Amino acid sequence: MIDIGRWQIVSFLSRGMATLIGIAQSFVIIRLLTQSEWGLVQLAVSIGGALGIYQHLGLASASTREVSASENKDEIFKIFVTSAVIRYCITLPLAIGLFLFAEKIAVSFYKNSGLIVPLKIYAATLLFQGFQSILNSVISGTKRFKTLFGYQVVIAFISLFLYIPLVYLYKVNGFFLALLGFNAVASVILAVLAFYPLKGHLKMPSRDDFKRLFRDLFSISFAIYFVKIIYTNWEKLGTNVLGIFSSTQVIAIFAFAMLYAKKLMNISDSATDVSLPVFSEHYVKDIDTFKTAFQVNFNKLFFIVLFFAIGACYWVTEAVYLLLGAEKLAEYSASIPLILPLLLAFIFYSFINLIKSSVLIPAKLTWHMIISYLVLLMGSLGFFWLTKNSQDPLLSMSWSIAVGSLLSFLVMSFSIKFKFFNIDHWVLLLQAGFISSLNWMPFSFFKIALFVILMVLFLWGSKVAGFMPRVLKYEKKA
């Protein structure tokens, strides 16, 4: 039986190292670009990402589930081929369409010719991105976690060495050349890692195999595909909506706050690397272990998410100063008030992500997932529509994203068939929110002392609630 707790710790450490490298890379890029150039990069990434999501079809998670439940190695390659064929039926038209219509999108809709070249390069990037998540699902589904986590660190260094010189030399276009090169290199490395252990078992699916696997994959993948589209449009909502009626400087301010807050997702993402294949196996083979393992695992990750979110929010001004310096801190000072609501949004989305990968996908609760994600997007849009004229658009959008995330989490948690969220969770959330709300205080000894006192109380509350287990090892019942 896989020791899920140990591998999640390893996953967290590897993603943590990759995230630190990514943070360093992001802040160096911000230093190399003007605020207007950074806003242009984020707008192009947002447009390309919102379109590129349509290629995914939910196949990565569905493939991981099917690979983890497969009985032999021959089946694994057949699952990969079936998934890849399905995906590229969508990816090729998308990439060609984005390339051909890049000028029209840039000039006619966004009134910015600087978007033309970035969008065309992004179109080529889509061709490589199509392979990566399915290759990743082969490694994850076969539970080769050591290989997967080592790759995450190595590819982060490769990214650093690609982006920095190209952005320095070619600015905005250099960013997208680096994106293209990074995805090409990543695809080749993943292919070697995924298929080398399967040599001798690389058998193409027959027509009957293809039909069977197509049916198995689409029994869950369409729902995953649908919610992935919703999530991407939710995540890009601020940039895309503000981009219609605001300057690139305003977009840059919002994008910077999103960049900072979204790093919190690395915690739940590192957990889902392990939880999706492991809980899929638990659900099929031992439902009692499935429920117990999920509850304990969720409580542990709940604590970890809040712990890092508190520190990230409370010390946001100091962190930005250390990473960017006084000049850039002043330039992006309008981003600081946006951090609290955006961190709240990603706190609740981290919980959504954990429930989805640990319960909804393994149990194939597709309608629960779809409804919850519709609430995520529509709740955010609705709140923004209600508040956009009564407060600053940046604050309105930030709080709208947080409200949508909270509503989606509530719907999702009430929809599954066993209770896992109680008064202890809400009390700790209130503690975390209170501590985080004090980030306005200037740096001083008092701020340090207050943080220590409040964190001791938070840690004590987490320990009393039983959310800080040392070891999470699940044994299969006799």
N, C-alpha and C positions, 0 to 999 in steps of 0.2 A: 504493500500500500504506500502510495506517495506521501511523504511528510510535507503536507501543504504549507505548514507554518515556516519550516526551514527554507523551502524554495521561494516562498514569498519574501522572506528576508533577503535572500540572495538576489531576487528580482529587484527588490527595492534598492539595494545597494548598487546594483549595476545601472539601473535607471537613474539613481541619484547621481552617480558619477557622470553618466551621459548628460543628465540635465545640467550639472555644473558646467560641463564643457559647452553645452548649448547656450546657457546664460552668458558665459564669457563671450561666445561667438556673437550672440545677439547684441550685446552692449558694445562690442567693438564695431559692429556694423552700424549701429546707431551713431557712434562717434564719427564714422567715416562719411556718413550721409547727412545732408541738411534735413531739417524737419520736413520740408516739402518733398524731398526725395524719398524719405522714409514713409511718408504718407502715400506717395505714389506706389511704392513697393507693396505696401499693405493693401491698397485698393486692388492692384493687379492680382495679388495672391488670393484676395477675397473673391474676386470675380472667377478666377480659374478654379479655386477650390469649390465654390458653390456649383459650378458646372461639372467639375471632375468627379464630384461625389456620385453622380448618376451612373458611373461605370462600376461601382462596387457591388451592387446587387445583393449585398449581404452575404456574399460568398465566402469571405474570410472566416467569419464566425461559424457559418454553416459547415464549411470544410473542416475546421478544427474539431467541431463536434463529431462529424462523420469519421474523420481520421482516428480520433481518440477511441471510437467504438469499433473500429475495423478489426477483423480477425486475422488478417495476414498482410504481408508487405506488398503483394501484387495489387491488392485493393487500393493501397495508398496512392500509387502513381495513377491509377485509373481515376480516382477522385480528383487528383490534381488536373489531369488532362480535361476531364469533363468541366471542371470549374473554369479553367483557362479558356476553353472554347466559348462557353457561355459569356464570360466577361468580355472577350474581345469582339463579340458581336455588338457590344455596346461601345467599347472603348474606341474602336477605329472610327465610327461615324462621329463621335464626340470630338476626337482629336482633329479630324479633318474639318469639321464644322467650325471649331474654335479658330483654327488657323485661317480659314477662308474669310470668316466674319470678324476677325480681330479689329480691322480698321473701322468697320461699321460700329462695333460695340464701343470702341475708344472714342471716335469722333462724334458719331450721331447721338449716342446715349450719354456718355460721360464727358463729352466736350474736352477731351484731353488726348492729343496725338501721342503724348509720351507713353501711353499704354500699348501702342500697337506692337512694338518689338517684344516687350515682356509677355504679352498674351500669345504671340506666335511661338515663342520659346516654350511657354507653359504647355502649349498644345503638343509639342514634341515630347515634353516630359511625361504627359499622360500615357504615352505608349510604354514607358518603362514602369511607371507606377502600377499599371495593371497587373504585373506579375508579382510584385513584392508581397502583398498581403497574403496571397495564396501560397507562395513559397514559405512565408512565415508560418502559415497554418500547418504545413507539413511538419516543420520542426517542432512547433508547439504541440500539435496533436499527437506526435510520437513521444512526447514528454522528454525531449532532449533539451532540458532547461539550461544546462551548463553551456551548451553550444549557443543557444539563443541569447543568453545574457552576456556571454563573451562578445558576441557579434555586436550587441547594442553599444558596448563601450568602444570597440574598435571603429565602428562606423561613425561614431561621434567625433573621433579624432580625424578621420578622413574628411568629414564635413568641414571641420575647422580649417584644415589645410587647403580646402577648395574655395571656401567662401571668402576668407579674408583677402587673399591676393587678388581675386577676381573683382570683388567689390571695390578694393582700393584702386584698381586699374580702370575699371569700366563703370563704376557707380551702379545705377539702377539696372542697366542691362547685364552688368557683371553678376549681380545677385541671381538673375535668372539663368545665366550660363552656368553658374555654380550649381543651381538647383537641377539643371539638366544633367550635368556631369555626375553629381551625387547620386541621382536616381539610377543612372546607367551602371555605375560601379556597384551600388547596393544590390541591384538585380542580379549581377553576375556572381557576387559573393554568396548571396542567398541561394542561388541555384546550385552552386557547388556544395554548400552545407546541407541543403535539403536532400540532394539526390546521391551524393557519394555513399552514404550508408545503405542505400537501396539498390546498389549496383547488382545486376542479376535479377532484379524484380521490376524493371521498368517496362511493363507490358501495357500496350495500348488497350483501351476498353473496346469491347465488341459493340455492335449496335444495341444488343439487349442490355449490356452493361451500362451504356450511355443513357438509355431510357430509364433504367432503374435508378441510377445515380442522379440523373436530372430530377426525377420525382422526389428522391430522398432529400436532395439539397434544397429544392424549392419548397418543401414542406415547411421550412423555417426561414430560408434565406430571403424570401420576398418581404416578410415582416421586418427582418433585420435591415434590408435594403431601404425600406420605407422610412424606418426610424433613423437610419444613418443620414438620409437626405434631410429629414426634419432637423436632426441635431446640427448638421453643417450649416443649414440656413439660420438656425437659432444662434449658433456661435458667430456667424458672419453678419447677423442682423444689424448690429450697431454700425459696422463699417459700411455695409451696403446701403442702409437707409440714410445714415448721416452723409454718405458720399453723394447723394442726390442733390442735397441743398446746402452742403457745407464745404468749406475749403479743405485742401489736403492737410493743412496745419491742424484743423480740428480732428480730422481722421487720424492723424499721427498721434494726437493726445489720447484719443480713445484707444487706438491700437496699442499704444505703449502700456496703458493700464491693463488691457486684455492680455498682453504678452506676459506681464508680471503675474496676474492672477491665475492664468491658465496653467502655470507651472505646477500648481497644486494637483492637477489631473495626473501627474506622473505617479502619484501614490496609488490611486485606484487602477491606473493602467498597468502598473507593475503587478498588482494583485490579480488582475484579470488574465494576464499572461499565463498564470498558473491555475486560477480558479475555473476558467471555462473548460479546459480539458478534464480537470480532476472532478469537478462537480457534475459534468456530463456523465462520467463513468459512475460516480456515486448514485446518480438518479436512476440509471439503468439497472444497477446491480444491488443497491442497498439504500432504500428510501429513508430508513431511520438514521443511518449515518449521514445522509444528505442533509436532513433538517438540523441535526445537532452540529455538524461541521459548519453549516452556513451561519448559525446563530453566533457561535464562538468566534468564527472568522470575521463576521461583520462587526462585532463589538471591538475586536482588536483594531481593525482598520478605521473604525469610527474615531477611536481615540487618536490614532496616528494622524489622520486627516486634520482633526481639530488642533492638535498640538502644533503642527507645522503652519497651519493657517493663522493661528494666533501670533506666532513669531513673525510671519511674513507681513501681517497687517500692522502690528504694533511698531515694528521697526522699519516701516517702508521708507520713510524719509531718509533715515540713516543708511539704509541699503542702497538707495538710488544715489546718494551722495558718494558713497564709497566706490560704487561701480562706474558712475558717469562723471563725477566731479561737480563742483558748484555751478559751473556755467550750464551744463545740461540739466541739472536739477532745477535751475530757474526756468529753463526753456520748457521743461515738462512738468512744472509745478502744478498745472491745472489737472494733471492725471492723478495726483495724490488723493483728492476726495472721492475718486471713482473706485479706488482699490477696495474699500470695505464692501460696497454692494456687489462688486464683481467677484470678490473672494467668497462671499456668501453664496453667490450663484454657483460657483464651482465646488463649494462644499456640498451643497445639495445634489449637484450633478454627479459628484463622486459617489454619493450613496446610490443614486439612480444607476450608475454604471455598474456598481457592485451587485445590485439586485438583478439587473439585466443579465449579467454574465454568469451569476451563480445560481439563479432560480429560473428566470423567464426563458432563457435560451435552452438550458438543459431540459426543462419541463415542457418546452414548446408552447408556452402561454402567449401566443402571438397577438391576440386581441388586447390582452392586458398591456402589452408593450406598445402597440400602436396607439391606443387611447391615451396612455400616459404621455407619450411624446407629442401627440397633437396638443395636449394641454400645455406642454412645455413651450411650444412655439406660439400658439394662440393666446396663452396667458401673457406672454411677454409683449406681443403685438398689441393686445387689448389695453394693457396697463400703460404702454407708451402713448397710445392714441388718447387715453384719458388725461395724461399728465404733461404731454409735450408742450402745451401752451401755458402751463402754470408754473413751470420751472425751467432751468437751464437744460437744453436738449441733451447734453452729455450726462448730467445727473439723471434725467428722466430715463434715458436709455439704459444706464447702468442699473438703476433700481428695477426697471422693467424686466431685465434679464434675470435678476435675482428673484423677483416675484414669480415669473414663469417657472423657474427651477424649483422653487418651494412647492408650488401647486402641483407640478408633475410628480414630485417625490411623494406628496400626500396621497395622490390618486394611486400611484404604483404600490405604495406600502399597504394601503387598505385593500387592494385588489387581490393580493396573493392570499393563500388559504391558511397561513399560520402567522401568529403575531410575533414580531421580533423587535419592535420599537416601543419603548416604554417611557415612563416619567424620568428615569435616570438619564436617558438620552437627551430629553428636552432641557433638563436642568443644566447639563454640561454644555449644551448649545447656547443657552442664555449666558452662562459664565464666559464662554468663548467670545460671544458677541460683545459683552460688556468690556472685556479686556481689549479687544480689537478696536473698539470705538474710542479708545484713549490715544490713538496714534497721532492726534493733533498736537500733543504736548512736545515742547522743544526738548532737545537732548539735555539731560542733566542727571545728577546723582539721584535726585528724587524719582525720575522716570525709571532708572535702573532698579532702585530699591522697590518701587511699587510693582514693577514687572515680576520681580523675584517673589514677592509676597503673594501676588495674585496667581502666579503659576504654581506655587506650592499648594494653594487651595484647590486649583484645578486638578493637579496630580493626585491630591488626596481624595477628591471626589471621584476621580476615575478609578482609583484603587478600591474605594468602598463599593463602587458599582460593579467591580470585577471585570473591568475593561482592559486590564494590563496583564494578561497571562504571560508567563515567561516562555512557555513552550506550547506549541499547538501541534500535537501529533495525534492523528486519528487512527485508531486500530480498528480493523474490520471485526465486527462481532462474529462470535462463533456460531 
